[in-house]
Amino acid sequence: MSSAGDRPVIIIRRKKVVHGHHGGAWKIAFADFMTALMALFLVLWILSSSSQAQRVAVAEYFRTPLLVAMAGGDRDSASTNVIPGGGPDPTFAEGELSRIDPRQEQRFAEERKRLIELEGRIENAINGDAALKEIKEQIRVDLTPEGLRIQLVDSEQRPMFEVGSARVAPYMRTLLQTIAPMLNELPNSIQISGHTDSLPYAGGEAGYSNWDLSADRANASRRELVAGGLASEKLLRVSGMADRVPFDGAGSADAINRRITVIVLDSPTAKAILDQGQREPAPAAVPPASAPQSGAPAQPAEAAGAAAGAVEQRVTP
């Protein structure tokens, strides 16, 4: 037997394998994700703590592309010059002036806020009256590009007017006279329009028709609003639309088409209506004094403008 010192020495050499560095790209991606997530929660927190008017203002801001909003037009820069921003004079250093009036934008946002507050007051008044609460489903109040729209719609069980006439039902009279003082709270003008379904009269369009009925009902609603306290000078337009503008999503003969629409107009819409009658006709050519023309005298300028006529017939009480 050999001694312990005679044992062979075995040396084990282990090869160390060094793995290549896998990089830190995942850390950057994870950091971007966490930043975006934090920004999302910040936006949600700000929206939850903002008022309805502020949310509407933010929505209006994002409806208009930024570049178009800054330039005030529908082109890349809405410039009237060949080189946008260059101004009429190539040496003019400051270029074109901005077409956006910040004060006007602020006034518009404040006006929309007042319309939203009026909508809330009208809904509270309806909910606070037991009689009006029963017909709440026939009252539609919403904000449109023209202003605050109040629609009073018919139903088969509870019509707003007597069938085929402009005689106001008692609950319709109560409703109109309830909201009349609230319409005085804002300086905005008022527009009233009457609508009918498509069921024709026996006499056809030549006799008393849906045009007459819708105009008579709009005028009857105007009288009730004025009787309830609405200032008559706030009325800008009263019109009858017959069956030309059906209720959204309704059939032509549905009862909901028979309705009265009261719109508290915003300032731009009211101005556009008023400007329709201020377009002056082009001046007629005046013959030279040395060559007077015989014949009938020329009509005054007012007679030339009368050729355009009025789109709507004024409804008188």
C-alpha positions, 0 to 999 in steps of 0.5 A, spaced: 500 500 500 502 506 498 503 512 502 499 518 502 504 522 499 504 518 493 497 520 491 497 524 485 495 531 485 489 533 481 488 540 479 481 542 476 481 548 472 475 551 471 474 556 465 470 562 467 465 564 462 464 572 462 457 574 459 456 580 455 453 586 458 445 586 456 445 593 456 440 598 459 435 599 454 429 596 458 430 601 464 429 607 459 423 604 456 420 603 463 422 610 465 418 613 459 412 608 461 412 611 468 413 618 466 407 617 461 403 614 467 404 619 472 402 625 466 396 621 465 394 621 473 396 628 473 391 630 467 385 625 470 386 629 477 386 636 474 380 634 470 376 631 476 378 638 480 376 642 475 369 645 473 364 644 468 366 651 465 373 649 465 372 643 461 368 646 456 374 651 455 379 645 454 374 642 449 374 648 445 381 649 445 383 642 442 377 642 437 381 647 433 388 646 431 393 650 434 396 653 428 390 655 425 387 658 431 394 662 432 393 664 425 386 665 425 384 662 418 384 655 415 391 655 411 397 653 414 398 660 417 392 663 414 396 669 411 394 673 405 401 674 403 405 670 398 410 669 404 406 667 410 408 672 416 412 677 411 407 682 411 406 687 405 413 690 405 419 685 405 423 690 409 417 690 415 421 687 420 415 685 425 411 681 419 403 681 420 400 682 426 396 676 430 389 676 428 387 673 435 384 677 440 385 674 447 380 679 450 375 676 445 377 669 446 376 670 453 369 674 452 367 668 448 369 663 454 366 667 459 359 667 455 359 660 454 360 659 462 354 664 463 350 659 458 352 653 462 350 656 469 343 658 466 342 651 463 343 649 471 338 654 473 333 652 468 333 645 470 333 646 477 327 650 476 323 645 473 325 640 478 323 644 483 316 645 480 311 639 481 307 640 475 313 642 471 317 635 473 311 631 470 313 634 463 320 634 464 321 628 459 318 633 454 324 639 455 330 638 452 336 643 454 343 643 451 348 647 449 349 648 441 354 652 437 349 657 436 347 658 444 343 655 449 337 651 446 331 649 450 326 645 446 319 644 448 317 637 444 310 634 444 308 627 445 302 623 444 299 623 451 301 630 452 301 635 447 303 642 448 298 645 443 291 643 441 291 639 435 291 643 429 291 650 432 296 655 436 292 655 443 297 654 448 296 648 453 296 650 460 302 646 462 306 649 456 304 656 459 306 655 466 313 652 463 314 658 458 312 663 464 317 660 469 323 660 464 321 667 462 325 671 468 331 667 467 332 669 460 332 676 462 338 674 467 343 674 461 344 680 455 343 675 450 338 675 444 333 670 444 330 666 438 324 662 437 322 657 432 316 653 431 316 646 428 311 641 426 310 634 423 310 632 416 302 631 416 299 636 411 293 640 411 287 638 407 287 644 403 295 643 401 300 649 401 296 654 398 291 655 404 293 654 411 299 650 412 304 647 417 308 654 415 302 658 418 301 653 424 309 653 426 309 661 425 303 662 429 305 657 435 312 660 435 308 667 436 304 664 441 310 662 445 313 669 444 306 672 447 307 667 453 314 669 454 313 676 454 307 675 459 311 672 464 316 677 464 321 677 458 323 683 455 321 684 448 327 688 446 331 681 447 327 678 442 331 677 435 327 673 431 321 669 431 320 664 425 316 658 423 320 652 420 314 647 418 316 640 417 323 642 414 327 641 420 325 634 424 328 632 430 334 629 430 333 621 429 325 622 429 321 620 423 317 625 419 310 624 422 313 623 429 310 627 435 316 629 437 317 634 431 312 638 433 316 643 438 318 650 440 325 651 440 328 657 444 335 659 443 339 664 447 344 666 442 351 667 443 354 674 441 357 671 434 350 668 432 346 674 434 351 679 430 351 674 424 343 675 424 343 682 425 349 683 419 344 680 414 340 686 413 346 691 413 349 689 406 349 695 402 347 694 394 353 696 389 352 703 387 349 704 380 352 707 375 351 715 374 350 718 367 355 724 366 351 731 367 353 733 360 349 727 357 342 727 361 338 721 359 330 722 358 325 717 361 323 716 368 327 718 374 331 713 377 329 709 383 332 711 390 337 706 393 332 703 398 328 701 392 334 697 390 335 693 396 328 691 397 329 686 391 333 682 396 326 681 400 326 678 407 327 671 408 322 670 413 315 674 414 315 678 421 310 674 425 306 680 429 301 679 435 
